[in-house]
Amino acid sequence: MKQTGVRLLWMVALWGASVLALTAVGMGFRLLMTAAGFKS
């Protein structure tokens, strides 16, 4: 039972990290586009 909980925690942690990474990349691209003069 405890092993399942640890595995679930790892899945949630990895999912959260991937979402944060995607958000950071998206914001970075938006900043680059704005700096380059492209308005979306």
HELIX and SHEET records of a PDB file:
HELIX    1   1 LYS A    2  ALA A   36  1                                  35    
END                                                                             
